[in-house]
Amino acid sequence: MTKQQHIIIFLVLFLNLTGYSQSKIGVIRDEDGYTNIRSDKSNKSEIIGKIFDKEYFTFFENDDSNWWLIETKKGQIGYLHKSRVSFIQNGYVQNGKLTNKTVSLTVKEEHIKELNIKIVQLSPSENNYDFYCKGLIRTIKGNKLIDEINYGNIDPVGSSFGLTYSLNQNKNHPFIVSKFGDYSGEIIIIQENGKIQRFAGGQYFLTENGKYLVSDWSSDISGLTIYDLEKKEVRLNKELNFYLGKWCISNGVYFAPILDGGKKSDQTYEIDFNDFQLKKSKLKTKEASEIEMINKDCYCK
């Protein structure tokens, strides 16, 4: 990748990130005694909850918007208009109690035609928390909340933790997100209609014809998921009784070596895309090219 391409990717990432302050604690100021929580930054967005008078919550200021993201004491994430927020102190509401601790927030937004995909992650600035990473994936279409997944805590166990996605995705395919951590990685498929599917997985690669997604399980259990991007369905989602090494390709055949004690062995398995199964192969890794995996790591940012 050239230096110019690195700069372009950095700028795209910067533009897709919405800047928020660190966590603050507030209450509402509303003569009605409550304020509606919205799914997005608009008074036309769907109402997903309410905050009542004297109820403490965590909020994050955003200088670029009149709508501030909040998290209730029950972990619901949404938006309040800033005119309804009254500052109490810097800190974070943890288990319903006010603390002086701080939490950082990142919000990434992607658009597929009329669909808005929002990916929110919260991470503590210190280690003495009840959580390491909180994540939210929310889809909105025409001001209506279509679907969402809320990860209340993602433990930093395994190779990585948090939510991540590639910027270079085929707009004619579903949108793909990887979740790491908990020894329970996932591949998350977001359809054009906003519906979200989730399967065991983690890092992945796409076949050269762009038809299939292949994902190893980022888990304490070995497994493999193959998703058909054209038919929008899973073709294989299977636990394996052995661990696979790095994927390779030779003359259009995708294969990987079995790991023996963490080291690759001479035995390899290849993917049979006719029956959607793994079968023993005679191919050798030294005679093939290693495949560059997508979404290899993530650290709740």
N, C-alpha and C positions, 0 to 999 in steps of 0.2 A: 504494500500500500504506500502511495506517495505521501510526501509531507502535505501537499495541497489537499489530498483526500482526508487526512487526519484533521486538518483545520476545518474542512466542511462538516465532518461528522461532529466535531466539538461544537460548532455553531448551531447545528440542528438540535443537538442535545440541549444546549443552553436555551434556545428558543422554546423548546417543548417543556422546559422546567418552569414552574410557576414559583416565584420567590416569596417565601413566608418568613415571618419572624420566628424566634424560638417561642416555646410555649408560655402562655400567660393564663391566669385564672380570672374568670369573670362571672358576673350575674347579669340577668336581663334588666332592661329598663323599659317597661311597657305598661301603660295604664290598664290594659286588659288583664294583666296578671300572668300572661304567658306570651310566648313568641313561637311562631312556626319554624321548624327546621326544614330546609329545602334540600333537594337532591343535588342542586347545582347553583351557580351564581346568578340567579334571576328570580324575581317575584312571580314569574310564570312557571318556574320549575315545580315539580311535584312535591307536595308536603309529605315528609316521611316521619315526622315526629313533632314533639313540642318540648320547649323548655319553660318551666314554671318559675314564678317569683321566688327568690331566695334559694334557688337551686344552683349550686356551683358547677362550673364546667370549664374545660380547657379550651382556649382559643388561640388561633395563630393569625396575626395581622398580615394583611397583604396590601402593600402600597399601590398595587396596580388595579385594585378592584374595591368596590364598596361592600363586597361580600367576603366575610371571613370564615375560614373553616373552623369547625368546633368538634370536640369529642365530648360526649356526655359521660357521666360517671358509670353508665352501663356499657360504654364502648361504642355507642352509635356515632357515626361520622356524618356530618352534613354542613350546611351553610346557614349563617345568620347575617342579616344586613348589619353593618357596623354601627348604625345609629341605635341598634337595640342592645348593644354590648356595653356593659359598664365594667371598667378595669378594677380588679381588687388587688392583685399582686403578681409579680413574676413567679412562675412555678408551674406545677402540674397537679391535677386532681388524680390521686392514686387511691384506688379502693374507696372512693367517696370522701377521702381526706385531703386537705390542702397540704401541699409540700412545697419546699423551696427548690426542688429538683427541676431540671429542664429537659425538654424533649425537642428534638429537631424533626422537621417535616419536609418531605419532598412530594410534589404533585406533578405527575406527567400526564399529558393529554394527547391523544391521537384521534384523528378523524378518518373514518371510512365512509365516504359519501355523506349521508345524513346522520350517521352514528358517531356519537362522542364516547370515547373510551377513556376513563379516568383511572389512573393507577396511583394510589396514595400509600406512602410508607412513613411510619413514625419510628424513630430510634432514640433511645435515651442517651443523654450526654455523659452519664455515669453508669457504673456497673451495678449499683445497688437498687435494682428495679425488679418488679414482678414480671417484666417482659424484656425481651431483647430486640424484637422487631414486630411491629404490627403492620398488616397489609390489607389493602382494600382494592378490589377491582370492581368498577361500576360502569355499566353501559346505559347511555341515555339517548333517546331518540325523540325529537319533537317535544322536548321538555318533560317527557315521560320516562321514569326509571324503568328499564327493561329487565335488568338482571344484575346481581352482584354477588361477590364472594368476600367475606370478611374473615381475615385471619387474626384472631385475638392475640396470639403469640406465636412467633416462629423462632424456635430455638436454634442457636448457631452450632448445630452438630452436623457432621458431614463435611463436604468440601466447601460449601458456601451457605448463605442464608438470605432470604428475601425474594423479591420479585424482580425479574429483568426481561427485556425483550430486545430483539434486533430492530434497528431502524430501517434496514434494507429488506422490506417484505413485499411480496407480490400482492398488489391491491386487489387482484382477482381471486385470491385465496383467503380463507379465514385468517384472522389476526392471531398470532401465536405468542404466548407468554410462558416463561418458565418460572417455577417456584422451587426454591431450594431450602433446606433446613429440616429439622424434626426427624431426620433419617427417613423422610417421606416426601421425596421430590415429586413434582407434578408437571405435566405438560397441559397448558390451559388453552383451549381453542375458543375463540370468540367469532361467532358467525355474523354475517352482514345484518341479520335481523336483531342482533344484540344478545342472543342467547349464548350462555357460557357453558362449555363442557370442560370437564377436568378428568385427567387420567394419570396413572402412575407414570413418571418420567423424569425429565430434567433437561440436560443438554440434548441436542438433537442434530440431525443433518437432513437435508432434502435430497432425494434422488435427482439425477441429472435431468430427467424428463419433467421434473417439478411436480410429479404426481403423488409421491409418498413422503411422509415425514417418519423418520425412524429415531426413536428416543430410548436411550438406556435409562433404567431406573436409578435415580440418585437416592439410594435407600440402603438400609441394612439387609435388604433382600434383593437378590439379583433378578432382573426381569427385563423385558423388551416390549415396547409399544410401537406398532406401525399404524399410522393414520392415513387414510385415503383422502387427499385434499380436494379431489374432484367430486367424489361421491359423498364426502363429508361424513365419513363413518370410520370406526376403528376396525382394522382387519386382523390385528393381533394385539393382545394385551395379556402377556403370559409370564408367570414366574419361572425362573430358570434355576437349575440345580448346580450351576457353575457360573463363574464370572468371566466376562469378556473383556479383552483389551481394546486397543484403539482400532477403529474401523478403517478398512482399506477398500480400494476399488481396483479391479483389474478386468479390462475388456467388458465393462458394464456390470460386473458381478461384485456385489457388496459382501464383504466377509470380515471376520475378526478372529484373533487367536483366543484360545482359552487361557486364563491366568492360572498359574500353578504356584501357590505361595507368593502371590503378588507379582510374579514374573511371567512373561508370555511364553507359552509352550509352542511346540511345533504343530499341535492340533488346532485346526481352524474350523469355523462354522460359517456358512454362507446363507443369505436370505433367498428363499424360494418364493418369488412373487406370484407364482401360479397358485400354490396352496397356502401361501402366507404362513410359512414355518421356517425354522432353522434346520439345516441339514449339514452333516459332516462334509467338509470340503478338502480338496487336495491342493488348494491354492496356498502359496507361501507369502508371508508379509514382505520379504525382501525383494519379491518380484512385482510389488504393487505400490501404489501411492497411498499415503495416509490421508484420510478425510479430515478437513478442518471442521470441528464441531461448532455449532451455534449456541450462544448463551452458556458459555463454559463456567462462568462464575458470577457471583453477585454478593454484595455486602450491605443489603438494606438501604440502598441509596437510589 
